[in-house]
């Protein structure tokens, strides 16, 4: 069965600092990987996804993630944090198809002024 | 882009009553829809998968008689929480995808509070 582990339920960085949110996955088949952001009481917004091809994926709002098969990782980064990045972030892996997802536990990102 | 609309955004109901949540794909045909539940400060857990015209497939531990899912058209799926109790209070989110889509598109979610 597929699973996702997000290291760190809460990450706090200063405005302008590097953002690094960690995600490791387990999958018995080549995975599709996703990062979503969720603001309070709202649905999920897709930041980026990896399906096939280039392992470095660029997403919206300056985020990017790199698929590393050997490390079974898909960490999310952003060079310079902005106050508006404060939210909950979820990593997800496909489960028997790209559309059905298994989510990680989520990481709450706090940005300090 | 693909748009999925959930209605209502929030609902309060009395214990013992039923409540229906709608999930609509506005600009594409959704052959498959998924229903997730999210408890406060927790992750999303898949409840069930529904394919248009077929019975929904429920995840282990989800009561199919309590959470009734209907996917009668390619643009609409409904989740009915029957005989709701306070422990059913949660954030319910749907996602929808067409047959060739490499991702599912999420609705805005519905906050259910049972009092």
Interface residues (C-beta under 8 A of the other chain):
Chain A: X32 X34 X36 X41 X42 X43 X44 X45 X46 X49 X51 X90 X98 X99 X100 X101 X102 X103 X104 X105 X106
Chain B: X6 X10 X32 X34 X42 X43 X44 X45 X46 X49 X91 X93 X95 X97 X101 X102 X103 X104 X106 X107 X108 X109 X111
